[in-house]
Amino acid sequence: MVRLRAILVWVWSRWTLIARAIGDLQARLLLLIVYFLVAPPFAVGARLLRGRFGAVSHGGAGLWTERPPTENTLPAASRQY
């Protein structure tokens, strides 16, 4: 029984190393796909359609939206909305 437990512990420790390597590879491949195949079409679409979403041309005042100043008090900070 003790020998079986030692074998299982050894197998489990080896499996965790292999599983970590496989997970690392899968994560890298998934991020590669997202960064190079999914994100660029959205970036190109946003670049082409930015005029429709309220963006200002290059000669405009910028893309900032003016906001009223907020109070710097604890009760004001506790009110999120």
Number of C-alpha atoms within 10 A of each C-alpha: 6 7 8 9 10 11 12 12 12 11 11 12 12 11 12 11 11 12 12 11 12 12 12 12 11 12 12 12 12 11 12 12 12 12 11 10 11 12 11 12 11 11 11 11 10 13 10 10 12 13 11 9 8 9 13 14 11 8 6 8 8 10 11 8 5 6 6 5 6 8 9 8 8 8 9 11 11 8 7 6 5
